[in-house]
Amino acid sequence: MLEFLFRPSTVAIIGASRDPEKLGYAVLANLKEGGFGGALYPVNPKADEVLGFPAFPSVLDIPDPVDLAVIVIPYRFVPAVLEECGRKGVPAAVVISAGFREAGREGLEREGELVEIAHRYNIRLVGPNCLGVIDTDTPLNATFAAGMPPGGPIAFMSQSGALGTAVLDMAMAGRIGFSRFVSLGNKADVNEVDLLEAWEDDAGVRVILVYVEGLPDGRKFMQVARRVTRKKPVVAVKSGITRAGSRAVSSHTGSLAGSEAAYRAAFRQAGVTWAASMQHLFDYARAFAYQPLLDGDRIAIVTNAGGPGILATDALERAGLRLARLAPATIESLMADLPGAASAANPVDVLGDALSDRYEHALRLVLDDQGVDGCIVIVTPQAMTQIEETAHVVGRIAQASAKPILGCFMGEARIGAGVAILHKYDVPNYSFPERAAAAFAAMVAYREERDRPLHHPTRFAVDEGAVRAVLDKARSEGRVSIGDAEARAILEAYGFPVPASRLAATSEEAVAAAEEMGYPVVLKVASPEILHKTDVGGVKLNLRSPDDVRDAFDLIVYRANRYVPGARIWGCLVQKMVPGGREVLIGMSRDPQFGPLVAFGLGGIYVETLKDVVFRVAPFSREDGAEMIREIRSYPLLEGVRGEPPADHEAMVDALVRVSQLVTDFPEIVELDINPLMVFDEGRGAVALDMRLVLQ
Amino acid sequence: MLEFLFRPSTVAIIGASRDPEKLGYAVLANLKEGGFGGALYPVNPKADEVLGFPAFPSVLDIPDPVDLAVIVIPYRFVPAVLEECGRKGVPAAVVISAGFREAGREGLEREGELVEIAHRYNIRLVGPNCLGVIDTDTPLNATFAAGMPPGGPIAFMSQSGALGTAVLDMAMAGRIGFSRFVSLGNKADVNEVDLLEAWEDDAGVRVILVYVEGLPDGRKFMQVARRVTRKKPVVAVKSGITRAGSRAVSSHTGSLAGSEAAYRAAFRQAGVTWAASMQHLFDYARAFAYQPLLDGDRIAIVTNAGGPGILATDALERAGLRLARLAPATIESLMADLPGAASAANPVDVLGDALSDRYEHALRLVLDDQGVDGCIVIVTPQAMTQIEETAHVVGRIAQASAKPILGCFMGEARIGAGVAILHKYDVPNYSFPERAAAAFAAMVAYREERDRPLHHPTRFAVDEGAVRAVLDKARSEGRVSIGDAEARAILEAYGFPVPASRLAATSEEAVAAAEEMGYPVVLKVASPEILHKTDVGGVKLNLRSPDDVRDAFDLIVYRANRYVPGARIWGCLVQKMVPGGREVLIGMSRDPQFGPLVAFGLGGIYVETLKDVVFRVAPFSREDGAEMIREIRSYPLLEGVRGEPPADHEAMVDALVRVSQLVTDFPEIVELDINPLMVFDEGRGAVALDMRLVLQ
């Protein structure tokens, strides 16, 4: 699909320059020095040749077909040149030039022109305002970066070109290798989703890295990522997740930055590994790229130093992994050959005077243990330590092992030689044990997510027509808020249990309703203008007699008129008082990038004060719903503390999935709150007590 | 005090060897090559000279006084040799030899011998089982490490010698410089406290780093650290803080590993900066060592790349710092000289084509802004970036600035030259913005802690005799548990308000008591064997009549006999029912290293389920107590939600400080629980409702 972008036979460099200070020079030089095997055609009307290649006045003058055009000319000429590319039949273009969307309204219009031309001629376009594209297998270096990075099984896409230069500079020092590298720039055409699809079955890509500021079509990204992450890991850094950070994003590229909650939920649901920082991104990437996945979470440590062994142990536990318990036979074999002072239990301490043979012996035994899923090898540069020999030992064992090994050769001056050897054997090294532990944790989490059966949202039979009717009525009256009385009808249509209730226009109607449904009852003000009923004294609980009901009715109506002058008061909703239970909240707001974001938490202070809420992007499955419930910190309260029975788990899952379906079916619902959903003990269900909706 | 350790004029190397494979060779070679200016005396009965120095058969044969003896001989000869050192009058010794406490019971005894000899002769002894001591100012390299690290204002002490080798290897690569380095080994004599004291007024030390596994005398450490951290930062990594990690420690050196909670509380109270990993330790160290402290928490960012600017902004907010708001005048001046597309608001984006002059201009303006306390300078290696010139600009400005600047030159191959230049100007560089932000956060936290007035625990007038009487009675009866009835007397003696209550041996006595104090009352079983009264149905609340009281009494006694056969039942405690309030818990357990660790949290599920508890080591001040209360996550509940008035803050502080005093005065109290302390609305006090104590 994007094959002309990565594997062109001929490349035109439009704006190729003979002046080494110009980007157009750097791009051509990179293509040449990067070893590109096809034909290079500089386009420059003022030159006969550039860097030894014959130059052409225009792309249309090139005698052969052109697979890829790299455009490095002032922005005002770009649309005309792209038009020429179209006429020439060029299938792919990289627009490096800046001066588009990032440069204000005029630039945005100019970018619109580019998109229009690209679509008209079926050109796949990277950029504008980008660093370019690299494929180290082709090899193709169509960037103005300083040179070609080493190859490797990692593909990297970056919304920031500058960050790309830093990453390539890291790579040039031998820290990491890339098979593909794309600076996406303004993403006028090719975006993250296109690249995920391009790399999905690309054998040269074992892991995909993403640096993203905003995802205009978050839902499409989720859908494709969910598929791709079943095949290979996708690790992403999202910047602009804090409030301050999002403000910085919008001054930067005008990207719409979704909230951290939405991104975290969406990435997780799509199986995308969340990297909290660039360092995590590359730490995870190296483990994924160069080592096999683990079968479980039981990690062994082999070390020549007690202290770092303890640090690693701490780090494993903090990362949620388990310190492997070695089998008695393993311990026995270790003890037979290690000196008496060595520790044969995990962490295995081969002692400070260990030569490479002792490491070899211990590492082989530990990896053979059925109870070990992966191993961290710590080497400190002590007086007798054979740093290079030990690196060879670790490397050779790792290459023959189906279990992953991560190095933690600590230090730099002397240890550097060992690290370089490890890299030759594709064993990633981490300067501190905490980072190796975090990388293993990312692998375990990815593996679990990948192997989880795919769950699909189930659909309940519901009455969509009834919901449509309520929404249409509100819209025809120009109302965007849907209060209790109408929201109730909507929830009922979607199969929510709601308490028996009736709208009463007068106090006598209220008494009649109460008599019919039986005491005790609750009265709530019914007004399209009053959403927060408690705040205006609009709710009275536990009314046990006709007098109670009459008093409450009059008081509520009096207060509503007083506190919200001009509000239309339809009367009161009379509702059967339900017995006590545990109060939970289900909410939904619409994220601009990912759509409906459903929230779950315990009601009241748990949500408001302790911020104990989890999120998922709808639609989601029952399994996702069950996971949400288990993820809140206060989940033990739902399980029951101090001998209480558990709350009805299935009823909560049911409610979550019904909300998911409702907000998916009706995109015009932009906010929804069921607060509280009263959940009874196990097997006794749940009832939605209070609810409100906001329409677009 | 330890001056002979760091600045000796003469050093004897006992066990100096001519065999380059031996540690005794490495130590002498290091002393020689490290440029030691005094006299070196190899001691080796089998050689006439070692490495060109005349050798002596014993330390006693050395004609001159010996300031420092470095002992590198097999363990069995160490005590005799140390004895000789004593007779020779050697004031300081470093015992590198292993085979002591870490090698089991026999080794422990041998170590005891060393300590005895050292004390007898007044020798300050480092080790045994260590890497040695370095002072780069003297210069003195009395270790068997591979060479001498570069100098610098950092002092490092490590309980792990192997970790020390890794750290020195990092230093050798130019990453960090040390003025002092001590591998503490088994800490038979010299320990962390001695070094803190030695470095307290040492002008060559700007920051003290500690790697610690266990602190046998945690209280002494706190006391000294509290003083030292007023003068210079102390940054510590504590390993073995997780359960798995502590097990690894005990198999390692037999150090007693305190709980993470105790260490965190103690370090914080002592002003010690907590580093969560070795990487944090060195990241913080470089900022403290080389840059001035900040006056506030408002950070500016100057960058040539939008993406990394956003990452830095995110990281600042996450670290709890503020993105500085630039003054209008600053923004105006920036705009006047930056290109139109640049961003003059913080983060200041000087754009990808910025040369060093643009950085210089922007950085000067930003640092001159009164609203900026510190600055992160981000440089990505773009096509036109003048990496080295920019590093010089940043370095020169930093040297003239009273505000700290941290570098974030991102990359490695090309960027490395810039980083090396920054280091020459003492500007620390961090490869990723998150790490620079974390370093600034550590500086801000240290500064705030250092400048906080020192608060001293106030003493309440209390009745210690009454407490002594209760404790003595329990001890004389061989009881270690003190239940409600007796604990109440203890708390009353320490000025706690407790509800009116009386022990009733019969149901009629209970009724009489209730009549006297007025209904409603509470009955609780009184038995020295029953501490968890609720579990056996031993508590009845809200009793409103004589019949209620009689029924409750009989039921409680019946159940107590049935569920705890053989328990002595003294009857029931009749207690005035107190009105509702907010329930908090105050607890205490005794940490083996730091002593009484007082816990505070909201009662019930907040502590049990949400683990929302904070800790302080007693004794502590009212200010500490107030801080504890504010630190729990559920603090808003104590402030009052939904229009509730706040809970009585002073009453909670009072209770905390009284507990602090009680557990300090009576070390035999090893556990204490007041659960709940019922706290009423502001100004209405608090009452201890239920309590228990455990004695040693």
Chai-1 contact restraints between the chains, C-beta under 6 A:
chainA,res_idxA,chainB,res_idxB,connection_type,confidence,min_distance_angstrom,max_distance_angstrom,comment,restraint_id
A,A26,B,A383,contact,1.0,0.0,6.0,A-B,restraint_1
A,F144,B,A383,contact,1.0,0.0,6.0,A-B,restraint_2
A,A146,B,R414,contact,1.0,0.0,6.0,A-B,restraint_3
A,S160,B,G307,contact,1.0,0.0,6.0,A-B,restraint_4
A,A162,B,A305,contact,1.0,0.0,6.0,A-B,restraint_5
A,A162,B,G352,contact,1.0,0.0,6.0,A-B,restraint_6
A,A162,B,T380,contact,1.0,0.0,6.0,A-B,restraint_7
A,A162,B,Q382,contact,1.0,0.0,6.0,A-B,restraint_8
A,L163,B,G307,contact,1.0,0.0,6.0,A-B,restraint_9
A,L163,B,P308,contact,1.0,0.0,6.0,A-B,restraint_10
A,T165,B,T380,contact,1.0,0.0,6.0,A-B,restraint_11
A,T165,B,P381,contact,1.0,0.0,6.0,A-B,restraint_12
A,T165,B,Q382,contact,1.0,0.0,6.0,A-B,restraint_13
A,A166,B,T380,contact,1.0,0.0,6.0,A-B,restraint_14
A,A166,B,M410,contact,1.0,0.0,6.0,A-B,restraint_15
A,A166,B,G411,contact,1.0,0.0,6.0,A-B,restraint_16
A,D169,B,P381,contact,1.0,0.0,6.0,A-B,restraint_17
A,D169,B,G411,contact,1.0,0.0,6.0,A-B,restraint_18
A,D169,B,E412,contact,1.0,0.0,6.0,A-B,restraint_19
A,D169,B,A413,contact,1.0,0.0,6.0,A-B,restraint_20
A,D169,B,R414,contact,1.0,0.0,6.0,A-B,restraint_21
A,D169,B,I415,contact,1.0,0.0,6.0,A-B,restraint_22
A,M170,B,G411,contact,1.0,0.0,6.0,A-B,restraint_23
A,M170,B,E412,contact,1.0,0.0,6.0,A-B,restraint_24
A,M172,B,A413,contact,1.0,0.0,6.0,A-B,restraint_25
A,A173,B,E412,contact,1.0,0.0,6.0,A-B,restraint_26
A,A173,B,A413,contact,1.0,0.0,6.0,A-B,restraint_27
A,S239,B,I310,contact,1.0,0.0,6.0,A-B,restraint_28
A,S239,B,L311,contact,1.0,0.0,6.0,A-B,restraint_29
A,S239,B,D314,contact,1.0,0.0,6.0,A-B,restraint_30
A,G240,B,I310,contact,1.0,0.0,6.0,A-B,restraint_31
A,I241,B,D314,contact,1.0,0.0,6.0,A-B,restraint_32
A,T242,B,D314,contact,1.0,0.0,6.0,A-B,restraint_33
A,T242,B,E317,contact,1.0,0.0,6.0,A-B,restraint_34
A,A244,B,T313,contact,1.0,0.0,6.0,A-B,restraint_35
A,A244,B,E317,contact,1.0,0.0,6.0,A-B,restraint_36
A,A244,B,L323,contact,1.0,0.0,6.0,A-B,restraint_37
A,G245,B,I310,contact,1.0,0.0,6.0,A-B,restraint_38
A,G245,B,T313,contact,1.0,0.0,6.0,A-B,restraint_39
A,G245,B,D314,contact,1.0,0.0,6.0,A-B,restraint_40
A,A248,B,G309,contact,1.0,0.0,6.0,A-B,restraint_41
A,A248,B,I310,contact,1.0,0.0,6.0,A-B,restraint_42
A,A248,B,T313,contact,1.0,0.0,6.0,A-B,restraint_43
A,A248,B,P347,contact,1.0,0.0,6.0,A-B,restraint_44
A,V249,B,I310,contact,1.0,0.0,6.0,A-B,restraint_45
A,S251,B,S343,contact,1.0,0.0,6.0,A-B,restraint_46
A,H252,B,G306,contact,1.0,0.0,6.0,A-B,restraint_47
A,S277,B,F432,contact,1.0,0.0,6.0,A-B,restraint_48
A,S277,B,E434,contact,1.0,0.0,6.0,A-B,restraint_49
A,M278,B,F432,contact,1.0,0.0,6.0,A-B,restraint_50
A,Q279,B,F432,contact,1.0,0.0,6.0,A-B,restraint_51
A,A305,B,A162,contact,1.0,0.0,6.0,A-B,restraint_52
A,G306,B,H252,contact,1.0,0.0,6.0,A-B,restraint_53
A,G307,B,S160,contact,1.0,0.0,6.0,A-B,restraint_54
A,G307,B,L163,contact,1.0,0.0,6.0,A-B,restraint_55
A,P308,B,L163,contact,1.0,0.0,6.0,A-B,restraint_56
A,G309,B,A248,contact,1.0,0.0,6.0,A-B,restraint_57
A,I310,B,S239,contact,1.0,0.0,6.0,A-B,restraint_58
A,I310,B,G240,contact,1.0,0.0,6.0,A-B,restraint_59
A,I310,B,G245,contact,1.0,0.0,6.0,A-B,restraint_60
A,I310,B,A248,contact,1.0,0.0,6.0,A-B,restraint_61
A,I310,B,V249,contact,1.0,0.0,6.0,A-B,restraint_62
A,L311,B,S239,contact,1.0,0.0,6.0,A-B,restraint_63
A,T313,B,A244,contact,1.0,0.0,6.0,A-B,restraint_64
A,T313,B,G245,contact,1.0,0.0,6.0,A-B,restraint_65
A,T313,B,A248,contact,1.0,0.0,6.0,A-B,restraint_66
A,D314,B,S239,contact,1.0,0.0,6.0,A-B,restraint_67
A,D314,B,I241,contact,1.0,0.0,6.0,A-B,restraint_68
A,D314,B,T242,contact,1.0,0.0,6.0,A-B,restraint_69
A,D314,B,G245,contact,1.0,0.0,6.0,A-B,restraint_70
A,E317,B,T242,contact,1.0,0.0,6.0,A-B,restraint_71
A,E317,B,A244,contact,1.0,0.0,6.0,A-B,restraint_72
A,L323,B,A244,contact,1.0,0.0,6.0,A-B,restraint_73
A,S343,B,S251,contact,1.0,0.0,6.0,A-B,restraint_74
A,P347,B,A248,contact,1.0,0.0,6.0,A-B,restraint_75
A,G352,B,A162,contact,1.0,0.0,6.0,A-B,restraint_76
A,T380,B,A162,contact,1.0,0.0,6.0,A-B,restraint_77
A,T380,B,T165,contact,1.0,0.0,6.0,A-B,restraint_78
A,T380,B,A166,contact,1.0,0.0,6.0,A-B,restraint_79
A,P381,B,T165,contact,1.0,0.0,6.0,A-B,restraint_80
A,P381,B,D169,contact,1.0,0.0,6.0,A-B,restraint_81
A,Q382,B,A162,contact,1.0,0.0,6.0,A-B,restraint_82
A,Q382,B,T165,contact,1.0,0.0,6.0,A-B,restraint_83
A,A383,B,A26,contact,1.0,0.0,6.0,A-B,restraint_84
A,A383,B,F144,contact,1.0,0.0,6.0,A-B,restraint_85
A,M410,B,A166,contact,1.0,0.0,6.0,A-B,restraint_86
A,G411,B,A166,contact,1.0,0.0,6.0,A-B,restraint_87
A,G411,B,D169,contact,1.0,0.0,6.0,A-B,restraint_88
A,G411,B,M170,contact,1.0,0.0,6.0,A-B,restraint_89
A,E412,B,D169,contact,1.0,0.0,6.0,A-B,restraint_90
A,E412,B,M170,contact,1.0,0.0,6.0,A-B,restraint_91
A,E412,B,A173,contact,1.0,0.0,6.0,A-B,restraint_92
A,A413,B,D169,contact,1.0,0.0,6.0,A-B,restraint_93
A,A413,B,M172,contact,1.0,0.0,6.0,A-B,restraint_94
A,A413,B,A173,contact,1.0,0.0,6.0,A-B,restraint_95
A,R414,B,A146,contact,1.0,0.0,6.0,A-B,restraint_96
A,R414,B,D169,contact,1.0,0.0,6.0,A-B,restraint_97
A,I415,B,D169,contact,1.0,0.0,6.0,A-B,restraint_98
A,F432,B,S277,contact,1.0,0.0,6.0,A-B,restraint_99
A,F432,B,M278,contact,1.0,0.0,6.0,A-B,restraint_100
A,F432,B,Q279,contact,1.0,0.0,6.0,A-B,restraint_101
A,E434,B,S277,contact,1.0,0.0,6.0,A-B,restraint_102
A,I605,B,L637,contact,1.0,0.0,6.0,A-B,restraint_103
A,I605,B,V641,contact,1.0,0.0,6.0,A-B,restraint_104
A,T609,B,P636,contact,1.0,0.0,6.0,A-B,restraint_105
A,T609,B,V641,contact,1.0,0.0,6.0,A-B,restraint_106
A,L610,B,R633,contact,1.0,0.0,6.0,A-B,restraint_107
A,R633,B,L610,contact,1.0,0.0,6.0,A-B,restraint_108
A,P636,B,T609,contact,1.0,0.0,6.0,A-B,restraint_109
A,L637,B,I605,contact,1.0,0.0,6.0,A-B,restraint_110
A,V641,B,I605,contact,1.0,0.0,6.0,A-B,restraint_111
